[in-house]
């Protein structure tokens, strides 16, 4: 009689419900991109009777070459176009606002006719093109020029300052205003 001998090989296999600890652990990576807008100094400036000087990365100066006609004291036509590079990664608001509501003679608190038929205050127009929208308005309108964007955006904001030739002479002096260009990201 022949005997059949089968070698017995014992292999330990995990039970179906049992798991083997391989020593591997997952590591999650989590980050948050906060809403933000970044605006750089204007890259491009062109104008008529005005020029732009970048003072630092966040401040600049519009200088009017000849504000009035020297024979009549009437305001001259002036304009300046600026192109600001901008990146906003969320919904945001662009606001451009005049501090005085227009050019006001230093030392004057008037927003209307000055002495003897001469003016001490001169509104101007502001316009902006951004995120497929165009807005224009006078500097003396409360709240400033605003463009709301429901999405993020990257590109160039085209902003324009314009002062029309006037028919009321200006009192001699230095006229100033501050324009604030602000991007506010939605929270």
C-alpha positions as CSV (number, residue, x, y, z in Angstrom):
1,X,0.0,0.0,0.0
2,X,1.3,3.2,-0.9
3,X,1.0,6.1,1.5
4,X,0.4,9.6,0.3
5,X,2.1,12.1,2.5
6,X,1.1,15.6,2.1
7,X,3.3,18.2,3.6
8,X,1.4,20.5,5.8
9,X,2.1,24.2,5.3
10,X,0.6,26.5,7.8
11,X,0.1,30.1,6.6
12,X,-1.3,32.6,8.8
13,X,-3.9,34.6,7.0
14,X,-5.9,37.4,8.6
15,X,-9.5,36.7,9.2
16,X,-11.8,38.6,7.0
17,X,-12.7,41.1,9.7
18,X,-9.2,41.5,11.0
19,X,-6.9,44.3,9.7
20,X,-3.2,44.4,9.7
21,X,-1.4,47.4,11.1
22,X,1.1,48.3,8.3
23,X,2.5,51.2,10.3
24,X,1.3,53.8,7.6
25,X,-0.6,56.8,8.7
26,X,-2.3,59.3,6.5
27,X,-1.4,62.9,6.9
28,X,-3.9,65.5,5.8
29,X,-2.7,68.8,4.4
30,X,-5.1,71.7,5.0
31,X,-4.7,75.3,3.9
32,X,-6.9,78.4,3.7
33,X,-6.6,81.1,1.1
34,X,-7.9,84.2,2.8
35,X,-9.8,86.7,0.6
36,X,-7.3,89.4,-0.6
37,X,-6.8,92.1,-3.2
38,X,-3.4,93.3,-4.3
39,X,-3.0,96.5,-6.2
40,X,0.4,97.7,-7.5
41,X,1.5,101.2,-8.5
42,X,0.2,102.4,-11.9
43,X,2.2,100.9,-14.7
44,X,1.0,103.3,-17.4
45,X,0.1,107.0,-17.2
46,X,-0.9,109.3,-20.0
47,X,-2.5,112.7,-19.9
48,X,-3.3,116.1,-21.3
49,X,-1.9,119.1,-19.2
50,X,-1.1,116.6,-16.4
51,X,1.4,114.1,-15.4
52,X,1.8,111.4,-12.8
53,X,4.7,110.7,-10.4
54,X,4.9,107.5,-8.4
55,X,6.1,108.5,-4.9
56,X,6.3,104.9,-3.5
57,X,4.4,101.6,-4.1
58,X,1.2,103.0,-2.5
59,X,1.3,106.8,-3.1
60,X,1.5,108.9,-6.2
61,X,0.9,112.5,-7.3
62,X,-1.1,113.9,-10.2
63,X,0.5,117.3,-11.1
64,X,-1.5,119.7,-13.3
65,X,0.9,121.5,-15.6
66,X,-1.1,124.7,-16.1
67,X,-4.4,124.8,-14.1
68,X,-5.7,128.1,-15.5
69,X,-5.3,130.2,-18.6
70,X,-2.9,133.0,-17.5
71,X,-4.9,135.7,-19.4
72,X,-8.4,134.7,-18.1
73,X,-7.9,132.7,-14.9
74,X,-10.3,130.1,-16.3
75,X,-9.6,126.5,-15.7
76,X,-7.9,124.6,-18.5
77,X,-8.9,121.2,-19.9
78,X,-6.9,118.5,-18.0
79,X,-7.0,114.7,-18.0
80,X,-4.9,111.8,-16.9
81,X,-5.4,108.1,-17.4
82,X,-3.8,105.6,-15.0
83,X,-3.5,101.7,-15.3
84,X,-3.2,99.9,-12.0
85,X,-2.4,96.1,-12.0
86,X,-4.7,94.3,-9.6
87,X,-5.4,90.7,-8.4
88,X,-8.4,89.9,-6.2
89,X,-9.1,86.3,-5.3
90,X,-12.7,86.7,-4.1
91,X,-15.7,88.9,-4.6
92,X,-14.7,92.5,-4.0
93,X,-15.5,96.2,-4.1
94,X,-13.5,98.9,-5.9
95,X,-14.0,102.4,-4.5
96,X,-12.5,105.6,-5.8
97,X,-13.2,108.6,-3.6
98,X,-12.2,112.3,-3.4
99,X,-11.3,113.6,0.0
100,X,-12.5,117.2,-0.6
101,X,-15.1,116.4,-3.3
102,X,-13.0,118.3,-5.8
103,X,-10.0,120.6,-6.0
104,X,-10.2,123.2,-3.2
105,X,-7.9,126.2,-2.7
106,X,-5.7,125.7,0.3
107,X,-7.0,127.9,3.1
108,X,-10.5,127.9,1.8
109,X,-13.5,126.0,3.3
110,X,-15.8,126.9,0.4
111,X,-17.3,124.4,-2.0
112,X,-19.0,127.1,-4.1
113,X,-18.3,130.5,-5.6
114,X,-15.6,132.4,-3.8
115,X,-15.1,136.2,-3.7
116,X,-16.1,138.6,-6.4
117,X,-17.4,135.9,-8.9
118,X,-14.2,133.8,-8.6
119,X,-14.4,130.2,-7.5
120,X,-12.2,128.5,-4.9
121,X,-13.5,125.0,-5.5
122,X,-13.5,122.9,-8.7
123,X,-15.1,119.5,-9.0
124,X,-13.7,117.1,-11.6
125,X,-14.8,113.7,-13.1
126,X,-13.5,110.3,-12.2
127,X,-14.0,107.1,-14.2
128,X,-12.9,103.5,-13.9
129,X,-13.1,100.3,-16.0
130,X,-12.8,97.0,-14.1
131,X,-14.3,93.5,-14.2
132,X,-16.2,94.3,-17.3
133,X,-17.9,97.4,-15.8
134,X,-17.4,101.1,-16.5
135,X,-18.4,103.8,-14.1
136,X,-18.1,107.6,-14.3
137,X,-19.1,110.3,-11.9
138,X,-18.3,113.8,-10.5
139,X,-15.9,114.0,-7.6
140,X,-18.4,115.9,-5.5
141,X,-20.9,113.0,-5.3
142,X,-20.9,111.5,-1.8
143,X,-19.7,107.9,-1.4
144,X,-17.3,108.0,-4.3
145,X,-17.3,105.9,-7.5
146,X,-17.9,102.2,-6.8
147,X,-17.7,98.9,-8.7
148,X,-18.9,95.7,-7.1
149,X,-17.6,92.4,-8.5
150,X,-19.2,89.1,-7.4
151,X,-16.1,87.2,-8.5
152,X,-12.4,87.4,-8.2
153,X,-10.4,89.1,-11.0
154,X,-7.0,89.9,-12.2
155,X,-5.9,92.5,-14.7
156,X,-5.7,96.2,-15.0
157,X,-8.0,98.9,-13.6
158,X,-8.2,101.8,-16.0
159,X,-8.8,105.0,-14.0
160,X,-9.2,108.5,-15.4
161,X,-9.2,111.9,-13.9
162,X,-10.6,114.8,-16.0
163,X,-11.2,118.5,-15.4
164,X,-13.2,120.3,-18.1
165,X,-12.3,123.8,-19.1
166,X,-14.3,126.2,-17.0
167,X,-16.2,129.4,-17.4
168,X,-15.7,130.8,-13.8
169,X,-12.3,132.1,-13.0
170,X,-10.4,130.7,-10.0
171,X,-9.0,132.6,-7.1
172,X,-5.2,132.5,-7.2
173,X,-3.6,129.8,-5.0
174,X,-2.8,126.2,-4.7
175,X,-5.6,123.7,-5.2
176,X,-5.4,120.2,-3.8
177,X,-7.4,117.1,-3.2
178,X,-6.6,113.4,-2.3
179,X,-8.1,110.6,-4.3
180,X,-8.2,107.2,-2.6
181,X,-8.3,104.1,-4.8
182,X,-9.4,101.1,-2.6
183,X,-10.0,97.4,-3.2
184,X,-11.9,95.7,-0.5
185,X,-12.1,91.9,-0.6
186,X,-15.3,90.2,0.6
187,X,-15.0,88.2,3.8
